[in-house]
Amino acid sequence: MSIRDGIVVVGLVVVHLLLRIGFGLQNAAPDLMVLALLLASRSLGPGGGALLGFGLGLLEDAFSMLSFGASVFALTLVGTAGAQAQGLFVGRSILFQSTYFFLGKWIRDLLAWLVSNPDSRDAFVDSVLMQSPLAALYVAAAGLCVRYLFLKETVRE
């Protein structure tokens, strides 16, 4: 991972915490922590992606009052899976990147829903099948913007 990529990933985590916790926007802001994990895990490998997911999950769960550990579990698995996607797909097409970001966020929400406290979670249809795909589209759009604004590759001649 380059220095520029690392700065973007740290910046996304800081902005995530600022928007969701500092400003209290909660779900009105995209899940930039998942986006940071997905961007970083492709270059870190499975072990690095899992470690980063574990750390980001702990950070996110530190502000959760209902289901401590759900984000740790979900982000660790998403970080590992995100690193494995590097071997499956090559290239930087808009279709691949948007699908990668969409599936990463949707799978994170599904995993967190599965292991969270049944008394504190919404119904499956409402949470995983209705709200989560919309949030995943939001993350995919934000991911494409971040990717093309801050992480453009320079063309070498």
C-alpha positions as CSV (number, residue, x, y, z in Angstrom):
1,M,0.0,0.0,0.0
2,S,1.4,3.4,-0.9
3,I,1.6,6.4,1.4
4,R,-1.2,8.1,-0.6
5,D,-3.4,5.1,-0.2
6,G,-2.7,5.0,3.6
7,I,-3.5,8.6,4.0
8,V,-6.8,8.2,2.1
9,V,-7.7,5.2,4.3
10,V,-6.9,7.0,7.6
11,G,-8.8,10.0,6.3
12,L,-11.9,8.0,5.5
13,V,-11.9,6.5,9.0
14,V,-11.6,9.9,10.6
15,V,-14.3,11.4,8.4
16,H,-16.5,8.4,9.1
17,L,-16.2,9.0,12.9
18,L,-16.6,12.7,12.5
19,L,-19.8,12.4,10.4
20,R,-21.5,9.5,12.2
21,I,-20.5,10.2,15.8
22,G,-19.3,13.8,15.9
23,F,-22.1,15.3,13.8
24,G,-24.6,12.6,14.7
25,L,-25.6,11.8,11.1
26,Q,-25.6,8.0,11.7
27,N,-27.1,6.4,8.5
28,A,-27.4,9.7,6.6
29,A,-23.6,9.4,6.0
30,P,-22.1,6.6,4.0
31,D,-20.2,3.8,5.8
32,L,-16.7,5.1,5.1
33,M,-15.2,2.6,7.5
34,V,-16.2,-0.3,5.3
35,L,-15.0,1.7,2.3
36,A,-11.6,2.3,3.9
37,L,-11.3,-1.4,4.7
38,L,-12.3,-2.5,1.2
39,L,-9.8,-0.1,-0.4
40,A,-6.9,-1.2,2.0
41,S,-7.6,-4.9,2.0
42,R,-6.9,-5.3,-1.7
43,S,-3.3,-4.3,-1.2
44,L,-2.7,-5.7,2.3
45,G,-3.5,-9.3,1.7
46,P,-5.8,-11.7,3.7
47,G,-3.9,-11.4,7.0
48,G,-3.5,-7.6,6.8
49,G,-7.1,-7.2,5.7
50,A,-8.3,-9.4,8.6
51,L,-6.1,-7.4,11.1
52,L,-7.3,-4.1,9.8
53,G,-10.9,-5.3,9.8
54,F,-10.5,-6.5,13.4
55,G,-9.1,-3.1,14.5
56,L,-11.7,-1.1,12.7
57,G,-14.4,-3.4,14.1
58,L,-13.2,-2.7,17.6
59,L,-13.2,1.0,16.9
60,E,-16.7,0.9,15.6
61,D,-18.0,-1.4,18.4
62,A,-16.5,0.9,21.0
63,F,-19.3,3.3,20.1
64,S,-22.0,0.6,19.9
65,M,-24.2,0.0,23.0
66,L,-26.2,-2.9,21.8
67,S,-24.2,-5.6,20.0
68,F,-20.5,-5.4,20.9
69,G,-18.5,-7.8,18.7
70,A,-20.8,-7.8,15.7
71,S,-18.7,-5.2,13.8
72,V,-15.5,-7.0,14.8
73,F,-16.8,-10.2,13.4
74,A,-18.3,-8.7,10.2
75,L,-15.3,-6.4,9.4
76,T,-12.7,-9.1,10.0
77,L,-14.5,-11.4,7.5
78,V,-15.1,-8.6,5.0
79,G,-11.4,-7.6,5.2
80,T,-10.3,-11.1,4.6
81,A,-12.7,-11.6,1.7
82,G,-11.8,-8.2,0.2
83,A,-8.2,-9.3,0.0
84,Q,-9.1,-12.5,-1.7
85,A,-11.0,-10.6,-4.3
86,Q,-7.7,-9.3,-5.6
87,G,-6.9,-12.8,-7.0
88,L,-10.3,-13.2,-8.6
89,F,-10.7,-9.9,-10.4
90,V,-8.0,-7.9,-12.2
91,G,-8.5,-4.4,-13.4
92,R,-10.2,-1.2,-12.3
93,S,-13.4,-1.2,-14.3
94,I,-16.3,0.8,-12.9
95,L,-18.5,-2.3,-12.9
96,F,-16.0,-4.3,-10.9
97,Q,-15.3,-1.6,-8.4
98,S,-19.0,-0.7,-7.8
99,T,-19.9,-4.3,-7.4
100,Y,-16.9,-4.8,-5.0
101,F,-18.0,-1.9,-2.8
102,F,-21.7,-2.9,-3.0
103,L,-21.1,-6.5,-2.0
104,G,-18.6,-5.6,0.7
105,K,-21.1,-3.3,2.5
106,W,-24.1,-5.6,2.0
107,I,-22.2,-8.6,3.3
108,R,-20.9,-6.6,6.3
109,D,-24.5,-5.7,7.2
110,L,-25.7,-9.3,6.7
111,L,-22.9,-10.7,8.9
112,A,-23.4,-8.1,11.6
113,W,-27.2,-8.7,11.6
114,L,-26.6,-12.5,11.9
115,V,-24.5,-12.2,15.1
116,S,-26.1,-9.2,16.7
117,N,-28.5,-9.5,19.7
118,P,-31.9,-10.6,18.4
119,D,-33.7,-8.3,20.8
120,S,-31.9,-5.2,19.4
121,R,-32.0,-5.8,15.7
122,D,-34.6,-4.9,13.1
123,A,-36.5,-7.5,11.1
124,F,-34.5,-9.3,8.4
125,V,-36.5,-8.1,5.5
126,D,-36.4,-4.5,6.7
127,S,-32.7,-4.5,7.6
128,V,-30.9,-6.8,5.2
129,L,-33.2,-6.7,2.2
130,M,-34.4,-3.1,2.2
131,Q,-32.1,-0.8,4.1
132,S,-28.8,-2.5,3.5
133,P,-28.9,-2.6,-0.3
134,L,-29.6,1.2,-0.3
135,A,-26.7,1.8,2.1
136,A,-24.6,-0.4,-0.1
137,L,-25.4,1.7,-3.2
138,Y,-24.5,4.8,-1.2
139,V,-21.1,3.2,-0.3
140,A,-20.5,2.1,-3.9
141,A,-21.2,5.7,-5.1
142,A,-18.9,7.1,-2.4
143,G,-16.3,4.5,-3.2
144,L,-16.2,5.3,-6.9
145,C,-15.9,9.1,-6.1
146,V,-13.0,8.4,-3.6
147,R,-11.3,6.1,-6.0
148,Y,-11.4,8.4,-9.0
149,L,-10.8,11.7,-7.1
150,F,-8.0,10.6,-4.7
151,L,-6.6,7.3,-5.9
152,K,-6.1,7.8,-9.6
153,E,-3.3,5.8,-11.1
154,T,-0.7,7.8,-13.1
155,V,-0.2,6.6,-16.7
156,R,3.5,5.7,-17.3
157,E,4.9,6.0,-20.8
